[in-house]
Amino acid sequence: MNDVIQHTPDTKQLLSPFKLGPYTLLNRMVMAPMTRNRASEDGVPVAANVLYYTQRVSAGLIITEGSQISPQGVGYPGTPGIHSDAQVVGWKNVTRAVHDRGGHIFLQLWHVGRISHPSLQPDNALPVAPSAVRPRGEAFTRQGLQPFVTPRALEMQEIADIVDDFGSAAKNAMEAGFDGVEIHAANGYLIDQFLRDGSNRREDRYGGPIENRARLLLEITECVCDVWGGERVGVRLSPMNPFNDMYDADPESLFSHVVDKLNPFDLAYLHIVEGAIHAPEISRPAFDIDILRQRYQGTYMANGGYNKRRAVQAICDGYADLVSFGEYFIANPDLPLRFAAGAPLNIPDPATYYGGDEAGYTDYPMMGKLEDDCIVRNSHMNQI
């Protein structure tokens, strides 16, 4: 990458290099995984995806949008996968372009579980889940929003097959040229559904006590680390997020146990969504998220409403090692450069977040190509 970041006093630590496993990241700013629904119908990354990720190589690390590990894992139209030869080739085009510009990129491994719809499943089958508990809300389908259906509870052998699917997808990600992978165990998708008692009503070794509900995540983590080594594997959790109708009666005990069990894997990082995203705040059991930071012994990546000021403070205080940004990176491909220069930020357009063409995807202006009507000068995004 030819861009040079000039550190200002308030951004010096945020924009300083960071050693992540075998890699030295350009800075501590991470592009968070964000679903954008712009792959082909069969889940193959296309040219627009190559441009989108390449535009954002000033991030210390890019984490891709969730990529389904199998046809069963699909939950939305236009999302990429990592289970077919064509998908691997499509992702190779992305990783090659990112690496050619000096960037680092991890693939997020994804199975949505019950947050799907028969119209998105092979042979119009029911979505699968730990238990036959229908989530409140609607599924995004090719025919528009449709009510969620009651999923089918997975059989024991099917759970073992899903662990194997994560392992196969991890191998495909390596073949596609990624620098590592992130296991998506957050935001109400399959692994999170097993973790939380609001969606897991099983009475076998994958349900009931916390130790059982955490079993799938730990088996998947072990399987993926066998492929990549722990230093190139991240795990994402969202202990407080009710999105996709998620709830747990005792999240502090649950996620404290999970973090304790993840420590021995010596992961590249633990990625924590620290609040509620894509969902309104609701009443839930009290939970001090700082407890997880104190318990985790490795690299901690913070996510959730961070602006420049909060990110700088988190890094300088030693609270976080890395900070991931979502919407900021959607609208500002060169976000680290803008933070460094104290430059204004582009306005994101939520109407273009999911699906569509280049509008709101690859057409946000970069530094030096700013248009007055695309810049936030006094909004909350610019209060740094």
C-alpha positions in Angstrom: 0.0 0.0 0.0 1.4 3.4 -1.0 -0.6 5.6 1.4 1.4 6.8 4.4 -0.3 7.5 7.7 1.0 10.5 9.5 0.3 10.0 13.3 -1.1 12.8 15.2 -0.7 12.8 19.0 -4.2 11.5 19.8 -4.1 8.7 17.2 -0.5 7.6 17.6 -1.3 4.3 19.5 -4.5 3.5 17.5 -2.5 3.9 14.3 0.6 2.2 15.4 1.6 -1.3 14.1 0.4 -4.4 16.0 1.7 -7.9 16.1 -1.1 -10.4 15.5 0.1 -13.9 15.5 2.6 -14.2 12.6 1.5 -10.9 11.1 2.4 -7.2 11.7 -0.7 -5.2 11.1 -0.4 -1.6 9.8 -2.5 -0.3 12.6 -5.0 -1.4 15.3 -8.1 -0.4 13.3 -10.1 -3.5 12.0 -12.8 -3.5 9.4 -15.6 -5.5 11.1 -17.5 -8.2 9.3 -20.6 -6.8 7.6 -23.1 -8.5 5.4 -23.6 -6.6 2.2 -25.5 -9.1 -0.1 -23.5 -8.4 -3.2 -22.1 -11.8 -4.2 -23.6 -13.9 -7.0 -26.8 -16.0 -6.5 -24.7 -19.1 -5.9 -22.5 -17.3 -3.3 -19.5 -16.6 -5.5 -17.6 -13.3 -4.8 -17.6 -11.1 -7.9 -15.5 -8.2 -9.2 -17.4 -5.6 -7.1 -16.4 -7.5 -4.0 -12.8 -7.4 -5.1 -12.9 -3.6 -5.4 -14.8 -3.2 -2.2 -12.3 -5.0 0.0 -9.3 -3.6 -1.9 -10.5 0.0 -1.3 -10.3 -0.7 2.5 -6.7 -2.1 2.7 -5.7 0.8 5.0 -7.4 -1.1 7.8 -4.9 -3.0 9.9 -7.0 -6.1 9.4 -10.1 -6.7 7.2 -12.6 -9.3 8.4 -14.9 -10.3 5.6 -18.6 -10.6 5.7 -19.9 -13.9 7.0 -19.4 -16.7 4.5 -21.5 -19.8 4.8 -19.7 -23.0 5.4 -22.3 -25.1 3.6 -25.5 -24.7 1.5 -27.4 -25.4 4.7 -25.8 -22.4 6.3 -27.3 -19.8 4.0 -29.6 -17.2 5.6 -29.8 -14.3 3.2 -29.7 -13.8 -0.6 -26.5 -12.7 -2.2 -24.1 -13.7 0.6 -20.8 -15.4 -0.3 -19.9 -19.0 0.7 -16.7 -20.9 1.2 -17.9 -24.5 0.4 -17.6 -24.7 -3.4 -14.7 -24.6 -5.9 -16.2 -21.5 -7.6 -16.4 -19.7 -4.3 -12.8 -20.5 -3.5 -11.7 -19.1 -6.8 -13.9 -15.9 -6.3 -12.3 -15.4 -2.9 -8.8 -15.9 -4.3 -9.4 -12.8 -6.5 -10.2 -10.9 -3.3 -7.2 -12.0 -1.3 -4.8 -11.6 -4.1 -5.9 -8.0 -4.6 -5.8 -7.2 -0.9 -2.3 -8.7 -0.5 -1.0 -6.9 -3.6 -1.7 -3.7 -1.7 -0.1 -4.9 1.5 -3.3 -5.7 3.4 -4.3 -8.5 5.8 -7.7 -10.3 5.5 -9.5 -12.9 7.6 -12.6 -14.8 6.4 -15.6 -15.1 8.7 -17.0 -18.6 8.9 -20.8 -18.6 9.2 -23.8 -20.9 9.6 -27.0 -19.0 10.3 -29.0 -21.9 11.8 -32.6 -21.0 12.4 -32.2 -17.5 10.8 -33.0 -18.8 7.4 -36.1 -19.8 5.4 -37.0 -22.9 3.3 -36.8 -20.9 0.1 -33.0 -20.4 0.9 -32.4 -24.0 1.8 -31.5 -27.0 -0.4 -34.7 -28.7 -1.5 -36.7 -26.2 0.4 -35.9 -28.0 3.7 -36.5 -26.5 7.1 -33.7 -24.5 8.6 -31.8 -26.3 11.4 -31.2 -25.2 15.0 -30.3 -26.7 18.4 -34.1 -26.9 19.2 -37.3 -26.4 17.4 -37.8 -22.9 18.7 -39.2 -20.4 16.2 -37.6 -17.0 16.4 -39.7 -13.9 16.4 -39.2 -11.8 13.3 -38.9 -12.2 9.5 -36.4 -13.8 7.2 -34.9 -11.9 4.2 -35.7 -14.0 1.2 -35.5 -13.5 -2.6 -39.2 -12.9 -2.5 -38.9 -10.3 0.3 -39.5 -10.5 4.0 -41.3 -13.6 5.2 -42.0 -14.8 8.7 -39.5 -17.1 10.3 -40.5 -20.8 10.4 -40.1 -23.2 13.2 -36.7 -24.9 12.6 -35.8 -28.5 12.8 -33.7 -29.6 15.8 -30.4 -31.1 14.8 -29.7 -34.8 15.4 -26.4 -35.7 17.2 -24.7 -37.0 14.0 -25.7 -33.8 12.2 -23.9 -31.7 14.8 -20.8 -33.7 14.2 -21.2 -33.1 10.5 -21.5 -29.3 11.0 -18.2 -29.4 13.0 -16.7 -31.2 10.0 -18.2 -28.5 7.7 -16.4 -25.8 9.6 -13.2 -27.7 9.2 -13.7 -28.1 5.5 -14.5 -24.4 5.1 -11.4 -23.5 7.1 -9.3 -25.5 4.6 -11.1 -23.8 1.7 -10.3 -20.4 3.3 -6.6 -21.4 3.4 -6.8 -22.5 -0.3 -8.4 -19.2 -1.1 -5.4 -17.3 0.3 -6.7 -15.8 3.5 -4.5 -14.8 6.4 -6.8 -16.5 8.9 -10.4 -17.0 9.8 -12.9 -15.8 12.3 -15.5 -18.2 13.8 -18.9 -16.4 13.8 -20.4 -17.3 17.2 -22.4 -14.1 17.6 -25.6 -12.2 16.7 -28.1 -15.1 17.0 -26.7 -17.4 14.4 -26.1 -21.2 14.8 -23.3 -21.3 17.4 -24.9 -18.5 19.4 -28.2 -20.4 19.3 -26.4 -23.3 21.0 -24.8 -21.1 23.6 -27.9 -19.3 24.9 -30.7 -21.0 26.8 -33.5 -18.9 25.1 -32.8 -20.9 21.9 -31.2 -24.1 23.2 -33.7 -26.5 24.9 -31.8 -29.7 24.3 -31.5 -32.4 26.9 -28.4 -34.1 25.5 -24.7 -33.3 25.8 -25.2 -30.1 23.8 -28.0 -28.7 26.0 -28.8 -27.9 29.6 -25.8 -26.8 31.7 -23.5 -24.1 30.4 -20.7 -26.6 29.9 -23.0 -28.5 27.4 -24.2 -25.4 25.6 -20.6 -24.3 25.0 -19.6 -27.6 23.6 -20.3 -26.9 20.0 -18.3 -23.7 19.9 -15.3 -25.4 21.6 -15.5 -28.4 19.2 -15.6 -26.1 16.2 -12.8 -23.9 17.6 -10.6 -27.0 18.1 -11.4 -28.3 14.6 -10.6 -24.9 12.9 -7.4 -24.5 15.0 -6.3 -27.9 13.8 -6.4 -26.5 10.3 -5.0 -23.0 10.9 -3.3 -23.0 14.3 -4.7 -20.9 17.0 -2.7 -17.8 16.2 -4.6 -17.4 12.9 -8.1 -18.0 14.3 -10.4 -15.5 15.9 -13.8 -16.0 17.6 -16.6 -13.4 17.7 -19.1 -13.3 20.5 -22.1 -11.0 21.3 -23.0 -11.6 24.9 -25.5 -8.7 25.2 -27.0 -8.6 21.7 -30.7 -9.6 21.5 -30.7 -9.5 17.7 -32.4 -12.5 16.1 -34.6 -13.0 19.2 -31.7 -14.0 21.5 -31.8 -14.3 25.2 -30.0 -16.0 28.1 -31.0 -16.1 31.7 -27.4 -15.8 33.0 -25.2 -14.4 30.3 -22.4 -13.4 32.7 -21.9 -17.0 33.9 -22.3 -18.4 30.4 -19.8 -16.1 28.6 -17.3 -16.1 31.5 -17.2 -19.9 31.1 -16.8 -19.6 27.3 -13.9 -17.1 27.6 -12.2 -19.3 30.2 -12.4 -22.3 27.8 -11.2 -20.3 24.8 -8.0 -19.0 26.6 -6.0 -22.3 26.1 -6.5 -22.1 22.3 -4.1 -19.1 22.2 -6.3 -17.5 19.5 -5.3 -14.6 17.3 -8.0 -12.6 19.0 -11.3 -12.6 20.8 -13.8 -10.3 19.1 -16.5 -9.0 21.4 -19.7 -7.1 20.3 -20.1 -5.1 23.5 -23.7 -4.0 23.1 -26.8 -4.5 21.1 -26.6 -4.2 17.3 -29.4 -4.4 14.7 -31.9 -4.5 17.6 -33.3 -2.1 20.2 -32.1 -2.2 23.7 -34.3 -4.4 25.8 -34.5 -5.5 29.4 -32.0 -8.3 30.1 -30.0 -9.6 33.0 -27.3 -7.3 34.3 -23.9 -8.0 32.8 -20.7 -6.1 33.2 -18.9 -6.7 29.9 -15.6 -5.6 31.5 -15.5 -9.0 33.2 -14.8 -10.7 29.9 -12.0 -8.4 29.1 -10.4 -9.1 32.5 -10.8 -12.9 32.0 -9.4 -13.1 28.5 -5.7 -13.6 28.4 -5.0 -12.9 24.7 -5.6 -10.2 22.2 -8.9 -8.5 22.7 -10.8 -6.8 19.9 -13.6 -4.4 20.9 -16.6 -3.6 18.8 -19.8 -1.6 19.3 -20.4 2.1 18.8 -16.7 3.1 18.8 -15.8 6.5 17.3 -12.3 7.9 17.1 -12.3 9.3 20.6 -13.5 6.1 22.2 -11.2 3.9 20.2 -8.2 6.0 21.1 -9.1 5.9 24.8 -9.6 2.2 24.7 -6.2 1.6 23.2 -4.4 4.1 25.3 -6.0 2.7 28.5 -5.0 -0.8 27.6 -8.7 -1.9 27.6 -8.5 -3.1 24.0 -5.7 -4.2 21.7 -7.7 -3.8 18.5 -11.0 -1.9 17.7 -13.3 -2.9 14.9 -15.5 -0.5 13.0 -18.5 -1.3 10.9 -20.5 1.6 9.4 -17.5 3.9 9.5 -15.7 1.6 7.1 -18.8 1.2 4.8 -18.8 5.0 4.1 -15.1 5.7 4.5 -12.9 3.2 2.7 -9.8 5.0 3.9 -10.9 5.5 7.5 -7.5 5.2 9.2 -6.2 8.0 6.9 -9.1 10.2 7.7 -8.6 9.6 11.5 -4.9 10.4 11.1 -5.6 13.6 9.2 -8.5 14.7 11.3 -10.5 14.7 8.0 -14.3 14.8 7.9 -16.2 11.6 7.3 -18.6 10.5 4.6 -22.3 10.0 5.4 -23.3 6.3 5.2 -26.5 5.5 3.4 -28.4 2.7 5.2 -30.7 2.3 2.2 -27.7 0.8 0.3 -26.3 -1.5 3.1 -27.9 -4.7 1.8 -27.9 -5.6 -1.8 -27.9 -3.4 -4.9 -25.1 -2.2 -7.2 -22.0 0.0 -6.7 -24.1 2.8 -5.1 -23.3 2.8 -1.4 -20.8 0.0 -1.9 -17.8 1.0 -3.9 -18.6 4.7 -4.8 -17.8 6.4 -1.5 -15.2 9.1 -2.2 -11.6 8.6 -0.9 -9.3 11.3 0.5 -8.5 13.8 -2.2 -11.8 13.0 -4.0 -14.2 14.5 -1.6 -17.4 16.2 -2.6 -19.0 18.7 -0.2 -22.4 16.9 -0.3 -20.8 13.6 0.7 -19.1 14.9 3.9 -20.3 15.0 7.5 -19.0 18.1 9.1 -20.9 18.4 12.3 -22.7 15.1 12.8 -22.2 12.7 15.7 -19.8 10.7 13.5 -17.4 13.6 13.5 -17.5 14.3 17.2 -13.9 13.1 17.8 
